Amino acid sequence: MTKRRGRSRADASGVAVGLRVLRVELGPRAYEIRIGPGLLERVGERLRALGLASRAIVVTDSNVRALLADRVERSLGDAGIPHSTIAVPPGERTKSAGALVRLWDAMLDAGIDRRTAVVALGGGVVGDLAGFAAATILRGVPYLQVPTTLLAQVDSSVGGKTAIDRPRGKNLVGAFWQPVGVEIDPLALATLPDRELRSGLAEVVKAGVIRSRELFELVEARAEDLLRRGPDPLARAVELACRVKAAVVGRDERDESGERAVLNFGHTIGHALESAAGLGTLLHGEAVSIGMVAAGRLALRFGGWSEKDQARLEALLRRLGLPTDAEGLGVGEPAVMRHLRADKKALGGALRFVLPERIGRARLREEPVPEALVRETLASLGIRGRPAGGT
């Protein structure tokens, strides 16, 4: 269950009008998602309010460090919190075992102890890597998520899944480790490249399809405003997407009941495409966009999901400038199928998918989807045989 609180005046930490607060209800691990302009400059105050003012280590990437880290570092200094910053290389390749080891060592060199708070400042890669490091170093230290991309703000920063990639696929080694809070500053998106913004909007669409017709219809009605970074529709979209994620996580924190699996709508084939194309070729949201089209086409074969809803989904993704097929990507069916079999939802090699039933409702199909049907769907996306060059 989530709760929303609107604030018309400055709150106790001095944040002004426009702060939205949602709560992820996880008993003793519950925390708040706060959404509002200027939160980057309040990170130090937030750590103090959470009782984590002993020391902080900011983990970011070199791009974000140049653009935004000074605001967070200044807030920590103003709050009297000793701190240091560790910058990792940007990009999906940083979610690796080697990068994790180097981050552990850098944290230890910086003097981390059990009372040190890790601040994950960046996109999904930084959040996943820093979260996994926080979950494992010294057997676990607190961390605060400060996401700076739309994709991280609406998805990966919430829920406590941390992970690194392996050659067999994405996010195959990780831990559940809930943050102490999530601080979302919409102003951080001003420096986000357009392609990254569109990638994040794919996760917004996903949240709408699986659990929020209101969100899906908001994106349909305001697609162009969202692409222009209109502050009001963007803040509302972030809030509604976070509400979906928080509600699902609150009911199934550790992915045990099957409820949390709905968050993987579009990710089964999406992750396989990311891996088969070579990490970094497709942005995550681009791959998820193609994966949602594929999942919808599979759902049409089982009934419930309508041709009309599939057409709405594909049309919306195209309006947002997202890919709806894999033509020209240069991936072959054998590589994609190999990565599909490594998917975390697969059981005994049998392929399972999250399939939509209507706009605002999706579920994990427990029955395996026949490989022949999966191959047909891949072919409809332009994935056939071996890639060009025969590799």
C-alpha positions, -999 to 999 in steps of 0.1 A, spaced: 0 0 0 12 35 -7 3 69 7 5 103 -10 10 135 9 9 168 -9 26 198 7 15 234 2 43 249 24 79 241 30 84 209 49 106 203 79 137 200 57 129 232 39 117 218 6 92 242 -10 59 238 -28 54 208 -50 68 180 -29 51 147 -35 56 119 -10 48 82 -15 55 55 10 67 20 2 51 -1 29 75 -28 40 72 -30 77 106 -22 93 121 -16 59 94 9 48 107 41 32 96 73 14 98 82 -22 100 120 -23 95 138 -56 102 175 -59 123 203 -74 155 211 -55 159 177 -37 195 174 -50 204 203 -28 187 187 2 204 153 3 225 163 33 194 175 52 176 143 43 204 121 56 204 141 89 166 136 91 171 99 86 197 97 114 225 90 89 248 120 94 280 101 105 296 99 71 285 95 34 301 81 3 286 94 -30 287 68 -58 282 83 -92 295 80 -128 319 104 -145 292 120 -166 268 127 -136 297 138 -115 306 166 -140 269 178 -142 253 173 -108 275 159 -81 286 193 -68 250 200 -57 249 169 -36 284 174 -23 276 210 -13 245 198 5 265 173 25 290 199 34 263 224 45 248 196 67 282 190 83 284 154 70 320 142 61 319 127 27 338 114 -3 328 107 -39 336 77 -61 330 80 -98 326 49 -120 326 47 -158 292 54 -174 273 27 -193 259 -8 -188 293 -25 -190 300 -10 -155 274 -34 -140 301 -61 -139 320 -82 -113 352 -63 -119 335 -29 -114 319 -42 -82 353 -53 -68 369 -20 -77 340 -2 -60 343 -23 -28 380 -15 -26 374 22 -32 348 22 -4 372 5 19 400 29 10 376 58 17 372 45 53 336 31 51 321 17 83 287 4 93 274 39 100 284 52 66 255 60 42 260 53 5 244 78 -18 236 64 -53 236 94 -75 229 85 -112 209 63 -135 200 27 -132 235 14 -136 248 34 -107 218 26 -86 221 -12 -92 259 -12 -87 260 11 -57 230 -7 -42 247 -42 -46 279 -28 -31 259 -14 -1 241 -47 4 274 -66 5 302 -45 19 306 -50 57 275 -73 54 253 -43 45 253 -5 50 224 20 44 220 36 10 199 65 -4 188 64 -40 191 98 -58 181 89 -94 191 113 -122 175 96 -152 138 92 -160 142 54 -162 158 53 -128 133 77 -113 103 57 -124 116 22 -120 151 10 -109 155 33 -79 124 18 -62 121 -17 -49 154 -28 -36 166 -50 -65 204 -46 -69 224 -65 -94 253 -69 -118 252 -85 -153 270 -117 -164 278 -130 -199 246 -151 -199 224 -121 -193 214 -90 -173 209 -88 -136 217 -125 -129 237 -118 -97 224 -95 -71 206 -90 -38 174 -75 -24 185 -45 -4 160 -17 3 172 19 3 165 41 32 147 65 8 144 77 -27 149 114 -35 137 123 -70 145 158 -83 127 164 -117 152 193 -124 179 166 -128 163 156 -161 172 190 -177 206 176 -186 193 142 -198 199 134 -235 167 131 -255 174 94 -263 177 87 -225 144 105 -219 126 84 -245 141 53 -229 127 63 -196 93 69 -211 92 32 -221 92 23 -184 64 48 -178 43 31 -205 51 -3 -190 38 9 -156 6 21 -173 -1 -11 -191 4 -34 -161 -14 -14 -134 -25 21 -142 -49 29 -170 -48 65 -157 -10 67 -164 -13 51 -198 -40 76 -208 -19 105 -194 10 95 -217 -14 92 -246 -28 126 -240 5 144 -232 31 125 -252 45 155 -270 45 176 -237 64 148 -220 90 147 -249 93 185 -244 99 179 -207 68 197 -196 73 199 -158 36 193 -148 29 162 -169 64 148 -163 61 151 -125 26 135 -126 39 107 -148 68 100 -124 44 101 -94 20 76 -110 47 53 -122 63 53 -87 29 46 -72 26 15 -94 61 3 -85 57 10 -47 23 -8 -46 37 -39 -63 68 -40 -42 48 -36 -10 28 -67 -18 57 -89 -30 90 -75 -18 112 -105 -27 95 -117 -59 80 -147 -41 42 -146 -48 44 -138 -85 29 -103 -81 63 -86 -86 69 -104 -118 44 -81 -135 71 -54 -134 90 -75 -160 64 -69 -187 84 -63 -218 117 -73 -201 119 -110 -210 125 -104 -247 139 -70 -240 167 -83 -218 174 -110 -243 177 -84 -271 200 -62 -250 223 -91 -243 222 -105 -279 229 -71 -294 258 -64 -271 253 -44 -239 252 -7 -247 239 -12 -283 202 -8 -272 192 14 -243 172 -5 -217 140 13 -225 144 8 -262 148 -30 -256 118 -30 -233 97 -11 -259 104 -39 -284 97 -65 -257 63 -50 -248 53 -52 -285 64 -88 -285 45 -96 -252 14 -80 -266 16 -101 -298 20 -132 -277 -10 -122 -256 -32 -119 -287 -26 -156 -293 -41 -165 -258 -71 -142 -258 -81 -114 -235 -58 -88 -249 -74 -71 -278 -61 -60 -312 -73 -25 -303 -52 -23 -272 -22 -37 -291 -26 -10 -317 -28 17 -290 4 4 -274 24 2 -306 11 36 -317 20 52 -284 55 38 -285 61 51 -320 48 86 -309 74 86 -282 102 78 -307 107 42 -294 115 12 -315 87 -14 -321 108 -40 -340 143 -52 -342 148 -47 -380 184 -37 -387 196 -45 -352 217 -74 -365 206 -100 -339 197 -136 -348 171 -159 -334 196 -184 -319 213 -158 -297 180 -143 -286 166 -178 -277 198 -186 -258 194 -155 -236 157 -162 -232 164 -196 -216 186 -178 -190 157 -155 -180 150 -156 -143 113 -165 -148 122 -196 -169 116 -228 -151 135 -259 -163 142 -242 -195 105 -235 -201 97 -199 -212 73 -178 -192 61 -143 -199 42 -115 -183 13 -109 -207 -12 -80 -208 -49 -86 -204 -61 -50 -208 -47 -15 -204 -40 -13 -167 -38 -51 -161 -11 -77 -168 -1 -110 -151 26 -136 -152 14 -165 -173 23 -196 -152 19 -220 -182 50 -221 -204 47 -204 -238 56 -229 -266 89 -221 -282 74 -223 -317 51 -194 -308 80 -174 -293 100 -180 -326 70 -168 -346 68 -136 -325 105 -130 -329 101 -134 -367 74 -107 -366 99 -84 -350 125 -91 -378 145 -116 -358 151 -147 -380 179 -172 -383 214 -159 -379 224 -123 -380 241 -107 -410 276 -122 -413 265 -156 -400 278 -150 -364 
